[in-house]
Amino acid sequence: MFESNFEKKFQELLNDTDLPLPQKEKLFLLARRSRENHQKLQAQFNNLQQSLDYLRLGIKYLIFDLEATRRENQALREKLNQEME
């Protein structure tokens, strides 16, 4: 919502400027580049967020596996100790 409102207000501002045509075209070009760079940055941020989510999930699985391995080792040690007695 904020993004679309910003775009609308920015476009209004560009249209309302009283600049000579060459400077106005240059301003429009800079505005377009700025928008494109913002969109690229937003896409990269979304990719980074997805990667972090995947990393968090992977860590949770690794912790679960580590805890399960520790429980199995403890159970096997107890069984081994019982057989030795």
C-alpha positions as CSV (number, residue, x, y, z in Angstrom):
1,M,0.0,0.0,0.0
2,F,2.8,2.4,0.9
3,E,4.7,1.5,-2.2
4,S,1.8,2.3,-4.6
5,N,1.0,5.5,-2.8
6,F,4.6,6.6,-3.0
7,E,4.7,5.8,-6.7
8,K,1.5,7.8,-7.3
9,K,2.8,10.9,-5.4
10,F,6.2,10.7,-7.0
11,Q,4.7,10.6,-10.5
12,E,2.5,13.6,-9.6
13,L,5.6,15.5,-8.4
14,L,7.5,14.7,-11.6
15,N,4.6,15.9,-13.7
16,D,4.1,19.1,-11.8
17,T,7.7,20.2,-12.1
18,D,8.4,23.3,-14.3
19,L,11.7,22.2,-15.8
20,P,12.9,22.5,-19.4
21,L,12.2,19.4,-21.4
22,P,15.8,18.1,-21.5
23,Q,16.1,18.4,-17.7
24,K,12.7,16.9,-17.2
25,E,13.6,13.9,-19.4
26,K,16.8,13.4,-17.4
27,L,14.8,13.5,-14.2
28,F,12.3,10.9,-15.6
29,L,15.3,8.7,-16.6
30,L,16.8,9.0,-13.1
31,A,13.4,8.2,-11.5
32,R,13.0,5.2,-13.7
33,R,16.4,3.9,-12.9
34,S,15.8,4.5,-9.2
35,R,12.5,2.5,-9.4
36,E,14.3,-0.3,-11.2
37,N,17.1,-0.4,-8.7
38,H,14.5,-0.4,-5.9
39,Q,12.7,-3.3,-7.5
40,K,16.0,-5.3,-7.9
41,L,16.9,-4.6,-4.3
42,Q,13.4,-5.7,-3.1
43,A,13.8,-9.0,-5.1
44,Q,17.2,-9.6,-3.6
45,F,15.9,-8.9,-0.1
46,N,13.1,-11.4,-0.7
47,N,15.6,-14.0,-1.9
48,L,17.7,-13.4,1.2
49,Q,14.7,-13.8,3.4
50,Q,13.8,-17.1,1.8
51,S,17.4,-18.3,2.1
52,L,17.4,-17.4,5.8
53,D,14.1,-19.2,6.3
54,Y,15.6,-22.3,4.6
55,L,18.7,-22.0,6.8
56,R,16.6,-21.8,10.0
57,L,14.7,-24.9,9.0
58,G,17.9,-26.8,8.2
59,I,19.3,-25.8,11.6
60,K,16.2,-27.0,13.3
61,Y,16.5,-30.4,11.5
62,L,20.1,-30.7,12.5
63,I,19.4,-29.9,16.1
64,F,16.6,-32.5,16.1
65,D,18.9,-35.1,14.6
66,L,21.7,-34.3,17.1
67,E,19.3,-34.6,20.1
68,A,18.0,-37.9,18.7
69,T,21.5,-39.2,18.2
70,R,22.4,-38.3,21.8
71,R,19.3,-40.1,23.1
72,E,20.2,-43.2,21.0
73,N,23.8,-43.1,22.3
74,Q,22.6,-42.8,25.9
75,A,20.1,-45.7,25.5
76,L,22.8,-47.9,23.9
77,R,25.3,-47.0,26.7
78,E,22.7,-48.0,29.3
79,K,22.0,-51.2,27.5
80,L,25.7,-52.0,27.2
81,N,26.2,-51.3,30.9
82,Q,23.3,-53.6,31.8
83,E,24.7,-56.4,29.7
84,M,28.2,-56.0,31.3
85,E,26.8,-56.4,34.8
